Amino acid sequence: MNNPFIMDKTYKGVDYTINKLAKGEYENCVFDSCAFTEADLSNVSFMECTFLECDLSNVNLTNTAIKECEFKNCKMLGVRFDHCNPFLLSFKFLGCSLNLSSFYNLALKNTVFEDCSLHQADFSQSDLSNAMFENCDLKGAIFESSVLIKTNFRTAVNISIDPENNKLKKAKFSKEGALGLLLKYDIDID
């Protein structure tokens, strides 16, 4: 049985916790105010899709392809992006709540996180070269063995990164944000 190919369609206010999203390939589709909480999106392909004000908390993304997708003002708590198909994985997050989400061991070069809450998000072993965290709250976010070359943290807050455990060459920080590089030393700075 072949999966359908859906293009240029808009879905508004659909509750996918009740009506399951058909397995298939979605290209240039818009999902507006849809509920996906704990939905099974495994083996689905999204290319150049936009998600507006959707709740995607705890969705199953096993082998899901996400290519050049944009998420705006979405609630995405506990999402395991590390379960996605890594081939051509690319996305942009604007105004999203990504608390407790996992980006473990992903190639996220040039990824944009803007006005996002990333409390306790896991970026361990991820390549975030040239990524941007604009006005993001990184409280408790985990960076272990991460590649942060030229990553922009200038306007991010609550940064805590161990420079001995991550590659930080040419990463950008504000003066206040740079103090998050010293937290492991438990020192007082006035």
MARKOLLUM-603014 format. One line per 4 residues: their letters; for each residue x, y, z of N, C-alpha, C. Coordinates in nm, 2 decimals. Each point is the difference from the previous one (the first is absolute). Layout:
MARKOLLUM-603014
a = X Y Z X Y Z X Y Z | ...
***
This chain:
MARKOLLUM-603014
mnnp = 0.08 -0.12 0.00 -0.08 0.12 0.00 0.09 0.12 0.00 | -0.02 0.09 -0.10 0.08 0.12 0.00 -0.06 0.11 0.09 | 0.09 0.08 0.06 -0.04 0.11 0.08 -0.03 0.12 -0.09 | -0.10 0.07 0.04 -0.04 0.12 -0.09 0.10 0.11 0.01
fimd = 0.00 0.08 -0.11 0.08 0.12 -0.01 -0.09 0.12 0.00 | 0.01 0.08 0.11 -0.09 0.11 0.01 0.08 0.13 -0.01 | -0.05 0.09 -0.08 0.07 0.13 -0.03 -0.09 0.12 0.01 | 0.06 0.10 0.06 -0.07 0.14 0.00 -0.14 -0.01 0.07
ktyk = -0.01 -0.07 0.10 -0.13 -0.01 0.07 0.02 0.06 0.14 | -0.11 0.07 0.05 -0.01 0.06 0.13 -0.09 -0.08 0.09 | 0.05 -0.03 0.12 -0.08 -0.07 0.10 -0.02 0.09 0.12 | -0.12 0.04 0.03 -0.03 0.09 0.11 -0.08 -0.06 0.11
gvdy = 0.05 0.01 0.12 -0.07 -0.05 0.12 -0.03 -0.15 0.01 | 0.08 -0.08 -0.07 -0.03 -0.14 0.00 0.06 -0.06 0.12 | -0.07 -0.09 0.07 0.04 -0.07 0.12 0.05 -0.14 -0.04 | 0.14 -0.01 -0.02 0.06 -0.13 -0.04 0.01 -0.10 0.11
tink = -0.04 0.04 0.12 0.00 -0.10 0.11 -0.12 -0.09 -0.01 | -0.10 0.05 -0.08 -0.12 -0.08 -0.02 0.00 -0.05 -0.15 | 0.02 0.08 -0.09 0.01 -0.04 -0.15 0.15 -0.01 -0.03 | 0.05 -0.11 -0.02 0.14 -0.02 -0.03 0.04 0.06 -0.14
lakg = 0.12 0.06 0.00 0.05 0.06 -0.13 0.04 -0.12 -0.09 | -0.05 0.00 -0.12 0.03 -0.10 -0.10 0.15 -0.01 -0.02 | 0.06 -0.12 0.00 0.14 -0.02 -0.03 0.02 0.04 -0.15 | 0.10 0.08 -0.02 0.02 0.05 -0.14 0.11 0.10 -0.01
eyen = 0.00 0.07 -0.11 0.10 0.11 -0.02 -0.08 0.13 -0.01 | 0.04 0.10 0.08 -0.07 0.13 0.00 0.10 0.10 -0.04 | -0.03 0.07 -0.11 0.09 0.10 -0.05 -0.07 0.14 -0.01 | 0.06 0.10 0.05 -0.05 0.14 0.00 -0.14 0.01 0.06
cvfd = -0.02 -0.08 0.11 -0.13 0.00 0.06 0.00 0.09 0.13 | -0.11 0.05 0.04 -0.01 0.08 0.12 -0.09 -0.07 0.10 | 0.05 -0.02 0.12 -0.08 -0.05 0.12 -0.02 0.11 0.09 | -0.12 0.05 0.01 -0.03 0.12 0.08 -0.09 -0.04 0.12
scaf = 0.05 0.02 0.12 -0.08 -0.02 0.13 -0.04 -0.15 0.01 | 0.08 -0.09 -0.04 -0.03 -0.14 0.01 0.06 -0.06 0.12 | -0.07 -0.11 0.05 0.04 -0.07 0.12 0.06 -0.13 -0.04 | 0.13 -0.02 0.03 0.07 -0.12 -0.03 0.05 -0.07 0.13
tead = -0.04 0.04 0.12 0.05 -0.05 0.12 0.01 -0.15 0.00 | 0.12 -0.06 0.02 0.02 -0.14 0.01 -0.04 -0.08 -0.13 | -0.02 0.08 -0.11 -0.04 -0.07 -0.13 0.12 -0.08 -0.06 | -0.03 -0.10 -0.07 0.10 -0.08 -0.07 0.02 0.06 -0.14
lsnv = 0.11 0.07 -0.01 0.04 0.06 -0.13 0.12 -0.08 -0.06 | 0.02 -0.12 0.05 0.12 -0.08 -0.05 -0.02 -0.03 -0.15 | 0.11 0.00 -0.07 0.01 -0.03 -0.14 -0.08 0.09 -0.09 | -0.03 0.12 0.05 -0.06 0.10 -0.08 0.11 0.10 -0.05
sfme = -0.03 0.06 -0.12 0.10 0.09 -0.06 -0.06 0.14 -0.01 | 0.07 0.10 0.06 -0.05 0.14 -0.01 0.11 0.08 -0.07 | -0.03 0.06 -0.11 0.10 0.08 -0.07 -0.06 0.14 -0.03 | 0.08 0.10 0.04 -0.04 0.14 -0.01 -0.14 0.03 0.06
ctfl = -0.03 -0.07 0.11 -0.13 0.02 0.07 0.01 0.11 0.11 | -0.11 0.06 0.03 -0.01 0.10 0.11 -0.10 -0.05 0.10 | 0.04 0.01 0.13 -0.08 -0.04 0.11 -0.02 0.13 0.08 | -0.13 0.04 0.01 -0.03 0.13 0.07 -0.09 -0.03 0.12
ecdl = 0.05 0.04 0.12 -0.07 -0.02 0.12 -0.06 -0.14 0.03 | 0.08 -0.10 -0.03 -0.04 -0.14 0.01 0.06 -0.05 0.14 | -0.06 -0.10 0.05 0.05 -0.07 0.12 0.05 -0.14 -0.05 | 0.13 -0.01 0.00 0.07 -0.12 -0.04 0.07 -0.07 0.11
snvn = -0.04 0.03 0.12 0.06 -0.06 0.12 0.00 -0.15 0.00 | 0.12 -0.06 0.03 0.01 -0.15 0.01 -0.04 -0.07 -0.13 | 0.01 0.06 -0.12 -0.03 -0.08 -0.12 0.10 -0.10 -0.03 | -0.04 -0.11 -0.07 0.10 -0.10 -0.04 0.05 0.03 -0.13
ltnt = 0.13 0.03 -0.01 0.07 0.04 -0.13 0.09 -0.11 -0.05 | -0.02 -0.12 0.04 0.09 -0.11 -0.05 0.00 -0.01 -0.15 | 0.12 0.03 -0.05 0.03 -0.01 -0.15 -0.08 0.11 -0.08 | -0.05 0.10 0.07 -0.07 0.11 -0.07 0.10 0.09 -0.07
aike = -0.03 0.04 -0.12 0.08 0.09 -0.08 -0.05 0.14 0.02 | 0.08 0.09 0.05 -0.03 0.14 0.01 0.10 0.08 -0.08 | -0.04 0.06 -0.11 0.09 0.07 -0.09 -0.05 0.14 -0.02 | 0.08 0.10 0.03 -0.03 0.14 -0.02 -0.13 0.04 0.05
cefk = -0.04 -0.05 0.12 -0.12 0.04 0.07 0.01 0.11 0.10 | -0.11 0.07 0.02 0.00 0.11 0.09 -0.10 -0.02 0.10 | 0.03 0.02 0.13 -0.09 -0.01 0.11 -0.01 0.14 0.07 | -0.13 0.05 0.00 -0.02 0.13 0.06 -0.10 -0.01 0.12
nckm = 0.04 0.05 0.11 -0.08 0.01 0.12 -0.06 -0.14 0.03 | 0.08 -0.10 -0.01 -0.05 -0.14 0.03 0.05 -0.05 0.14 | -0.09 -0.08 0.06 0.04 -0.06 0.12 0.05 -0.14 -0.03 | 0.13 -0.03 0.03 0.07 -0.12 -0.04 0.07 -0.06 0.12
lgvr = -0.06 -0.03 0.11 0.06 -0.05 0.12 0.04 -0.14 -0.02 | 0.12 -0.04 0.04 0.05 -0.14 0.00 0.01 -0.06 -0.14 | 0.02 0.08 -0.10 0.01 -0.06 -0.14 0.13 -0.06 -0.02 | 0.01 -0.12 -0.05 0.12 -0.08 -0.03 0.04 0.02 -0.14
fdhc = 0.06 0.12 -0.04 0.04 0.03 -0.13 0.12 -0.10 -0.04 | 0.06 -0.06 0.10 0.11 -0.09 -0.03 -0.05 -0.13 -0.05 | -0.13 -0.02 0.00 -0.06 -0.12 -0.07 -0.04 0.02 -0.14 | 0.01 0.12 -0.05 -0.03 0.04 -0.14 0.10 -0.07 -0.09
npfl = -0.04 -0.01 -0.13 0.09 -0.04 -0.10 0.10 0.12 -0.02 | 0.13 -0.03 0.02 0.10 0.11 0.00 0.03 0.05 -0.14 | -0.04 -0.07 -0.11 0.03 0.04 -0.13 -0.07 0.13 -0.04 | 0.08 0.11 -0.03 -0.04 0.13 -0.03 -0.09 0.07 0.10
lsfk = 0.01 -0.05 0.13 -0.08 0.06 0.11 0.03 0.15 0.01 | -0.10 0.08 -0.01 0.01 0.15 0.02 -0.13 0.06 0.04 | 0.01 0.09 0.09 -0.12 0.07 0.05 0.04 0.13 0.06 | -0.10 0.09 0.03 0.02 0.13 0.06 -0.12 0.01 0.11
flgc = 0.04 0.05 0.11 -0.09 0.01 0.11 -0.02 0.15 0.04 | -0.12 0.05 0.00 -0.03 0.14 0.04 -0.10 0.00 0.11 | 0.03 0.05 0.11 -0.10 0.02 0.11 -0.05 -0.13 0.05 | 0.08 -0.11 0.00 -0.04 -0.13 0.04 0.04 -0.04 0.14
slnl = -0.08 -0.08 0.07 0.04 -0.06 0.13 0.05 -0.14 -0.03 | 0.13 -0.02 0.01 0.07 -0.12 -0.03 0.06 -0.07 0.13 | -0.06 0.03 0.11 0.05 -0.05 0.13 0.01 -0.15 0.00 | 0.10 -0.06 0.05 0.02 -0.14 0.02 0.01 -0.07 -0.14
ssfy = 0.03 0.07 -0.11 0.01 -0.07 -0.13 0.15 -0.05 -0.02 | 0.01 -0.09 -0.08 0.13 -0.06 -0.03 0.05 0.02 -0.14 | 0.12 0.06 -0.02 0.06 0.01 -0.12 0.13 -0.07 0.00 | 0.01 -0.11 0.08 0.12 -0.08 0.02 0.06 -0.05 -0.13
nlal = 0.13 0.03 -0.02 0.08 -0.05 -0.11 -0.05 0.04 -0.14 | -0.06 0.11 -0.01 -0.05 0.04 -0.13 0.09 0.11 -0.07 | 0.00 0.00 -0.13 0.06 0.11 -0.08 -0.09 0.11 -0.01 | 0.02 0.11 0.07 -0.09 0.11 0.00 0.06 0.13 -0.04
kntv = 0.09 -0.01 -0.10 0.08 0.12 -0.05 -0.10 0.10 -0.05 | 0.02 0.13 0.03 -0.08 0.11 -0.04 -0.15 0.00 0.05 | -0.03 -0.08 0.09 -0.14 0.00 0.05 -0.02 0.12 0.08 | -0.12 0.06 -0.01 -0.05 0.12 0.06 -0.10 -0.04 0.11
fedc = 0.03 0.05 0.13 -0.09 -0.01 0.11 -0.02 0.15 0.04 | -0.12 0.05 -0.02 -0.02 0.14 0.03 -0.12 0.01 0.10 | 0.02 0.07 0.11 -0.10 0.02 0.10 -0.06 -0.13 0.06 | 0.09 -0.09 0.02 -0.04 -0.14 0.04 0.04 -0.02 0.15
slhq = -0.08 -0.09 0.06 0.03 -0.05 0.13 0.05 -0.14 -0.02 | 0.13 -0.02 0.05 0.07 -0.13 -0.02 0.04 -0.05 0.13 | -0.08 0.01 0.10 0.04 -0.05 0.14 0.03 -0.15 -0.01 | 0.11 -0.04 0.05 0.05 -0.14 0.01 -0.01 -0.07 -0.13
adfs = 0.01 0.07 -0.12 0.02 -0.06 -0.13 0.13 -0.07 0.00 | 0.01 -0.11 -0.07 0.13 -0.08 -0.01 0.06 0.02 -0.14 | 0.12 0.07 0.00 0.07 0.02 -0.13 0.13 -0.07 0.01 | 0.01 -0.11 0.08 0.12 -0.08 0.01 0.05 -0.05 -0.13
qsdl = 0.12 0.01 -0.03 0.07 -0.05 -0.12 -0.06 0.05 -0.13 | -0.08 0.11 0.00 -0.05 0.06 -0.12 0.10 0.10 -0.06 | -0.02 0.01 -0.13 0.08 0.10 -0.07 -0.08 0.12 -0.03 | 0.02 0.11 0.08 -0.08 0.12 -0.01 0.08 0.11 -0.06
snam = 0.10 -0.03 -0.09 0.08 0.10 -0.06 -0.09 0.10 -0.08 | 0.03 0.13 0.03 -0.07 0.11 -0.07 -0.15 0.00 0.04 | -0.04 -0.07 0.10 -0.14 0.01 0.05 -0.02 0.13 0.07 | -0.13 0.04 0.02 -0.03 0.13 0.07 -0.10 -0.03 0.10
fenc = 0.03 0.05 0.12 -0.09 -0.01 0.12 -0.04 0.15 0.03 | -0.09 0.05 -0.07 -0.04 0.14 0.02 -0.11 0.02 0.10 | 0.03 0.07 0.11 -0.10 0.02 0.10 -0.06 -0.13 0.06 | 0.09 -0.10 0.01 -0.05 -0.13 0.05 0.04 -0.02 0.15
dlkg = -0.08 -0.07 0.07 0.03 -0.03 0.14 0.05 -0.15 0.00 | 0.13 -0.01 0.04 0.06 -0.13 0.00 0.02 -0.06 0.14 | -0.09 0.03 0.09 0.01 -0.04 0.14 0.01 -0.15 0.01 | 0.11 -0.05 0.05 0.02 -0.15 0.01 0.03 -0.07 -0.13
aife = 0.01 0.07 -0.11 0.03 -0.07 -0.13 0.13 -0.07 0.01 | 0.01 -0.12 -0.06 0.12 -0.08 0.01 0.08 0.00 -0.12 | 0.13 0.05 0.01 0.10 0.00 -0.11 0.11 -0.08 0.05 | 0.01 -0.13 -0.05 0.11 -0.09 0.03 0.07 -0.05 -0.13
ssvl = 0.12 0.02 -0.02 0.07 -0.04 -0.12 -0.07 0.06 -0.12 | -0.05 0.12 0.01 -0.07 0.06 -0.11 0.10 0.09 -0.08 | -0.03 0.01 -0.13 0.08 0.09 -0.09 -0.08 0.13 -0.01 | 0.06 0.11 0.06 -0.06 0.13 0.01 0.08 0.10 -0.08
iktn = 0.06 -0.04 -0.11 0.09 0.09 -0.07 -0.09 0.11 -0.07 | 0.04 0.13 0.03 -0.07 0.11 -0.05 -0.15 0.01 0.03 | -0.04 -0.08 0.11 -0.14 0.01 0.04 -0.02 0.13 0.07 | -0.12 0.06 -0.02 -0.03 0.13 0.05 -0.09 -0.01 0.12
frta = 0.05 0.03 0.12 -0.07 0.00 0.13 -0.01 0.14 0.05 | 0.02 0.11 -0.08 0.01 0.13 0.05 -0.12 0.05 0.08 | -0.12 -0.04 -0.04 -0.12 0.05 0.06 -0.07 -0.11 0.09 | 0.06 -0.12 0.01 -0.05 -0.11 0.08 0.02 0.03 0.14
vnis = -0.08 -0.06 0.09 0.01 0.02 0.14 0.01 -0.14 0.07 | 0.05 0.00 0.12 0.01 -0.12 0.08 0.09 -0.11 -0.06 | 0.11 0.05 -0.06 0.09 -0.09 -0.07 0.10 -0.07 0.10 | 0.02 -0.13 -0.01 0.09 -0.07 0.08 0.07 -0.10 -0.09
idpe = 0.12 0.03 -0.04 0.08 -0.08 -0.09 0.14 -0.02 0.05 | 0.04 -0.13 0.00 0.14 -0.03 0.05 0.09 0.01 -0.12 | 0.09 0.11 -0.01 0.09 0.02 -0.11 0.10 -0.12 -0.02 | 0.02 -0.07 0.10 0.10 -0.11 -0.01 -0.07 -0.13 -0.06
nnkl = -0.13 0.00 0.00 -0.07 -0.12 -0.05 -0.07 0.03 -0.13 | 0.02 0.11 -0.06 -0.07 0.04 -0.13 0.10 0.07 -0.09 | -0.03 0.00 -0.13 0.08 0.08 -0.09 -0.06 0.13 -0.02 | 0.06 0.11 0.05 -0.06 0.13 0.00 0.07 0.11 -0.09
kkak = 0.08 -0.05 -0.09 0.08 0.10 -0.08 -0.09 0.10 -0.07 | 0.03 0.13 0.02 -0.07 0.11 -0.06 -0.15 0.01 0.04 | -0.04 -0.07 0.10 -0.14 0.01 0.05 -0.02 0.14 0.05 | -0.12 0.05 -0.01 -0.02 0.14 0.04 -0.09 0.01 0.13
fske = 0.05 0.08 0.09 -0.08 0.02 0.13 0.00 0.14 0.04 | -0.10 0.04 0.07 0.00 0.14 0.06 0.09 -0.01 0.13 | 0.04 0.11 0.05 0.08 0.00 0.12 -0.07 -0.08 0.12 | -0.13 0.03 0.01 -0.08 -0.07 0.11 -0.01 -0.15 -0.03
galg = -0.02 -0.04 -0.13 -0.01 -0.14 -0.04 0.13 -0.07 0.02 | 0.11 0.06 -0.02 0.13 -0.06 0.01 0.02 -0.05 0.14 | -0.06 0.06 0.10 0.01 -0.05 0.14 -0.05 -0.15 0.01 | -0.09 -0.04 -0.09 -0.05 -0.14 0.01 0.11 -0.10 -0.04
lllk = 0.11 0.05 -0.05 0.11 -0.09 -0.03 0.09 -0.03 0.12 | -0.03 0.08 0.11 0.08 -0.02 0.12 -0.08 -0.07 0.12 | -0.12 -0.03 -0.03 -0.09 -0.06 0.11 0.06 -0.12 0.07 | 0.06 -0.09 -0.08 0.05 -0.12 0.05 0.11 0.02 0.11
ydid = 0.06 0.12 0.00 0.11 0.03 0.10 -0.05 0.05 0.13 | -0.13 0.03 0.01 -0.07 0.04 0.13 0.08 0.12 0.06 | 0.02 0.10 -0.09 0.07 0.12 0.05 -0.10 0.12 0.01 | 0.03 0.10 0.08 -0.08 0.12 0.01 0.06 0.11 -0.08
id = -0.08 0.06 -0.09 0.04 0.11 -0.08 -0.08 0.12 0.03 | 0.06 0.11 0.03 -0.08 0.12 0.03 0.01 0.10 -0.12
***
